[in-house]
Amino acid sequence: MYVLKPGVKKNPLRRWRLPDRIFFGYGACHILAGVYLQRFPDSGFEAFWIKPHHGLPGNHIFVANGAVAFDFHGYADTARLIAHHGKGWTGLHPQWSADIQPVDFPLLDTASLNARKMLGPDQYLLDAIPRASKFIDRFAHPCRILEAVAGSSA
């Protein structure tokens, strides 16, 4: 698990200069999920929020269609993604636990995101939507979904 250096999230330039996987894995996962759903509206994917208990860190938003999930790692078995995320955070905070709930707010709407203490796509140094779209383009979508499903049954 990657841990950001102190002050990175509060410095727009340092945050923007993070490699894409770190940028979308540690602070802009909701933008990546929102752009994914916008790009593939009929994919059967929905957004889910790993919402930690007791104000602990470790929020994460990803998209999934049940068996297959997509986030900054790419495509993965949904249960594995959730277990991996939890294992990382319990390693840092042994009392860490979270609920996984469907996202019931627009992921690219700044006001909705700010109400949940998340930045809107226009509140980063530059617009995060094109960056997320370019990141998503790195993945061969139908192939990755089939690989993830095949891997989960092995």
Number of C-alpha atoms within 10 A of each C-alpha: 10 8 8 13 7 8 10 14 15 9 12 14 13 12 20 17 12 14 10 16 15 18 21 24 19 20 17 24 25 30 26 30 28 24 22 25 18 13 12 11 11 8 11 11 19 18 23 20 19 20 18 18 14 10 9 14 14 22 20 22 28 27 26 20 14 12 14 22 26 25 22 21 12 17 23 23 21 21 14 14 18 16 10 12 16 18 16 15 20 13 11 13 14 10 11 19 17 17 12 14 12 14 16 9 11 13 24 21 15 16 14 15 18 12 9 10 9 18 20 21 25 13 13 15 14 13 13 21 18 13 17 23 17 11 17 20 10 9 13 11 14 8 10 16 21 13 15 18 17 11 11 14 7 5
